[in-house]
Every structure is written in C-alpha cells, then in structure tokens.
Amino acid sequence: MSLEVTIDGCLLRCILRNAKAAHPRETLLLLRGKVERREIKVTDIIIPPLATYGKEFSAFPLHMLPVDFSIVGTVHSHPSGLLQPSAVDLNHAFGKIFMIVAYPYKGDQNVAIYNHSGERIVLEIE
C-alpha cells in the first residue's frame, strides 16, 4: 500500500515563495503534520534553528531541535531546477518524507515529494 501525502494549497504557495526569496541559495524548512496509518497531512512549516543556506546546500544542527513528534519531514529547494533527489538528499533525509521545490517555483509542477528510500509519492493539494 502506498503512502498518501496532502498539503493545503496556501501552505504550498508559502513554501514556494520562501524558496523564490532565497534563490539562488537553497532553503530548508521542517514539515509539521499528522500521520495516520499510510496518510500524512502536512499542516505547518517550521524554520529550523541555526539553519545554513548556501548555493548548493542547506543544513541545520539536529541537536538544536526540540523534541517534536509532529515533524514529518523536510522541504528544501533546488535552485538548479532538478526535482530528483541527490545522494546527499537521500543520505540526510529527516522524517518520513522530504519535499523538493525546484526553480522557477511557480506551482505544483515544481514540487516533488519522496519517502526516505527515494521513491516518489503523489502529493495531493487541498
């Protein structure tokens, strides 16, 4: 059975605006949500403390995060425009899912979501 992920359209637009504002640097946010069986509903974003944003990377110190079991994954941008995860993305996946938003950050065609194994998941926008 496959995993289902949903996000509010307004929240997705906020994520895309954040990535566009940081361009050409990568950006990184945490995804907060609810997990029920094989369904994840993304409800909020969190700016990670002491995050670093660069031209080809973004990172944050895991030890600075509070214990928060509502964090379901991360979202980061790819200023290159590629929606495929890199080996670094796969090796540093945090949570159940990770989302990539790619240049030009215009809409859902510039968004992809993956599980920790790198398998693409269908994203439903509400």
C-alpha positions in Angstrom: 0.0 0.0 0.0 1.4 3.4 -1.0 1.8 6.5 1.2 -0.6 9.4 0.7 0.5 13.0 1.4 -1.7 16.1 1.4 -0.9 19.8 1.9 -3.0 22.9 1.8 -2.5 25.0 -1.4 -1.9 28.2 0.6 0.9 26.5 2.7 2.5 25.1 -0.6 2.5 28.7 -2.0 4.2 29.9 1.1 6.9 27.3 0.7 7.4 28.2 -2.9 7.6 32.0 -2.1 10.2 31.1 0.6 12.3 29.3 -2.0 12.0 32.0 -4.5 13.1 34.7 -2.0 16.2 32.6 -1.1 17.1 31.9 -4.8 19.9 31.3 -5.9 20.6 29.8 -2.4 18.9 26.7 -1.2 16.4 27.0 1.6 15.3 24.4 4.2 12.2 24.1 6.3 10.7 21.5 8.5 7.3 20.0 7.8 4.9 19.5 10.6 1.8 17.4 10.3 -0.3 14.4 11.3 0.4 10.8 10.4 -2.5 8.3 10.4 -1.7 4.8 9.0 -0.5 5.4 5.5 -1.6 9.1 5.3 0.4 12.2 6.1 -1.3 15.6 6.2 1.2 18.5 6.2 -0.2 21.3 8.3 2.6 23.7 9.1 6.2 24.7 8.3 8.9 25.4 10.9 12.2 27.4 10.3 14.9 25.2 11.8 17.1 27.0 14.3 20.6 28.0 13.2 20.0 26.8 9.6 22.6 27.5 7.0 21.7 28.2 3.4 24.3 28.1 0.6 24.5 27.9 -3.2 24.4 24.1 -3.3 23.4 23.1 0.2 21.3 23.8 3.2 21.7 22.3 6.7 20.7 22.6 10.3 22.1 21.2 13.5 19.8 18.3 14.6 20.8 18.7 18.2 19.1 22.2 18.3 15.7 20.8 17.5 13.2 20.5 20.4 11.5 17.1 20.8 8.6 17.4 18.4 6.9 14.3 17.2 4.7 16.3 14.8 7.7 16.9 12.5 7.0 14.6 9.5 9.9 15.6 7.3 11.7 18.5 5.5 11.3 20.6 2.4 14.3 22.1 0.6 14.8 23.9 -2.7 16.8 23.0 -5.7 17.8 26.3 -7.4 19.1 24.1 -10.4 15.5 23.3 -11.3 16.0 19.5 -10.9 13.3 17.7 -8.9 15.3 14.5 -8.4 16.9 13.9 -5.0 20.7 13.8 -4.9 22.6 11.2 -3.0 23.2 13.8 -0.2 19.4 14.3 0.0 18.8 10.6 0.4 21.5 10.2 3.0 20.3 13.1 5.1 16.6 12.6 4.9 14.9 13.5 8.2 11.4 12.2 9.0 9.1 10.1 6.9 9.1 12.3 3.8 11.1 15.0 2.1 9.9 17.5 -0.4 11.9 19.2 -3.1 10.8 22.5 -4.7 12.6 23.5 -7.8 13.3 26.7 -9.8 11.2 28.6 -11.1 9.0 27.8 -8.0 5.8 28.6 -9.9 3.4 25.8 -8.7 2.8 22.1 -8.2 4.8 21.2 -11.3 7.9 22.4 -9.5 7.2 20.2 -6.4 8.1 16.6 -5.8 7.9 14.5 -2.6 9.8 11.4 -1.7 10.0 8.8 1.1 13.3 8.1 2.8 14.0 5.4 0.2 13.8 7.9 -2.7 10.5 6.7 -4.1 8.3 9.5 -5.4 5.0 10.0 -3.6 1.9 11.6 -5.1 1.1 14.9 -3.4 -2.5 16.0 -3.1 -3.1 19.7 -2.8 -6.2 20.8 -1.0 
